[in-house]
Amino acid sequence: MKTLTKNLSKRLFWDTKPEQVDMQEHKSFIVSRVLEYGSLKDWRYILGYYGLQEIAQTATTIRTLDKKALAFIATLSGKAKEEFRCYTKQQSENQHLIF
């Protein structure tokens, strides 16, 4: 049985159908979306559902997180930013091409 995301904001799933997102199967996707775009209500929901340790562990594997989301989860979890994949695999600053 799928665990639905009915308790999360619909705006988090602008590019997909919320009823097709499973809380276990798509954990990385959900954690990423809530950290970057979620409300306090969304954060509290996933915190109660997954727990801080599981959210932090999942966040360490996410490829991209914005700087604020990374700082938030690193601070709450007590993990160093260097433990997160999105920090260690950051793309360098985009440089404009000079012709």
C-alpha positions as CSV (number, residue, x, y, z in Angstrom):
1,M,0.0,0.0,0.0
2,K,1.3,3.4,-0.9
3,T,1.8,6.0,1.7
4,L,0.4,9.2,0.1
5,T,1.6,12.7,0.5
6,K,-1.9,14.1,1.3
7,N,-0.6,16.0,4.4
8,L,2.0,17.9,2.4
9,S,1.4,21.1,0.5
10,K,0.3,20.5,-3.1
11,R,2.6,23.3,-4.4
12,L,5.6,21.0,-3.6
13,F,4.5,18.8,-6.4
14,W,4.1,21.3,-9.3
15,D,5.7,18.9,-11.8
16,T,4.2,15.6,-10.7
17,K,1.0,14.1,-9.5
18,P,0.9,14.1,-5.7
19,E,-1.1,10.9,-5.6
20,Q,1.7,9.1,-7.4
21,V,4.4,10.1,-4.9
22,D,5.1,7.5,-2.2
23,M,6.6,8.6,1.1
24,Q,9.0,5.7,1.3
25,E,9.9,5.1,-2.4
26,H,10.4,8.8,-3.1
27,K,11.9,9.9,0.2
28,S,14.8,11.8,-1.3
29,F,12.5,13.7,-3.6
30,I,10.2,14.7,-0.7
31,V,13.0,15.7,1.7
32,S,14.6,17.8,-1.0
33,R,11.3,19.6,-1.9
34,V,10.4,20.2,1.7
35,L,13.8,21.5,2.6
36,E,13.9,23.9,-0.3
37,Y,10.2,24.9,-0.8
38,G,8.2,23.6,2.1
39,S,6.4,25.4,4.8
40,L,6.9,25.0,8.5
41,K,3.8,22.6,8.5
42,D,5.5,20.5,5.8
43,W,8.7,20.4,7.8
44,R,6.9,19.3,10.9
45,Y,5.1,16.6,9.0
46,I,8.2,15.0,7.6
47,L,10.0,15.4,10.9
48,G,7.2,13.4,12.6
49,Y,7.1,10.9,9.8
50,Y,10.8,10.2,9.2
51,G,12.6,11.7,12.2
52,L,15.6,14.0,12.1
53,Q,18.2,11.3,11.8
54,E,16.6,9.8,8.7
55,I,16.0,13.2,7.1
56,A,19.6,14.1,7.7
57,Q,20.9,10.8,6.3
58,T,18.7,11.2,3.3
59,A,19.8,14.8,2.8
60,T,23.5,13.7,2.7
61,T,22.8,11.8,-0.5
62,I,20.9,14.6,-2.3
63,R,22.7,15.9,-5.3
64,T,21.5,19.5,-5.1
65,L,20.2,21.6,-2.3
66,D,20.3,25.4,-2.1
67,K,22.6,27.0,0.4
68,K,19.9,27.9,2.9
69,A,18.4,24.4,2.9
70,L,21.9,22.9,3.3
71,A,22.7,25.2,6.2
72,F,19.3,24.5,7.9
73,I,19.7,20.7,7.8
74,A,23.4,20.7,8.7
75,T,22.7,22.9,11.7
76,L,19.7,20.9,13.0
77,S,21.4,17.6,12.5
78,G,24.8,18.6,13.8
79,K,26.5,17.3,10.7
80,A,29.3,19.2,8.9
81,K,28.4,20.6,5.5
82,E,31.2,18.5,4.1
83,E,29.2,15.3,4.8
84,F,26.6,16.4,2.3
85,R,26.9,15.3,-1.3
86,C,25.4,18.6,-2.5
87,Y,28.3,20.5,-0.8
88,T,31.2,18.3,-1.9
89,K,29.9,18.0,-5.5
90,Q,29.0,21.6,-6.0
91,Q,29.3,23.0,-9.5
92,S,31.6,25.9,-9.8
93,E,30.2,29.4,-10.4
94,N,29.0,29.8,-13.9
95,Q,31.3,32.1,-15.8
96,H,30.0,34.3,-18.6
97,L,31.6,33.6,-21.9
98,I,33.7,36.4,-23.2
99,F,33.8,36.7,-27.0
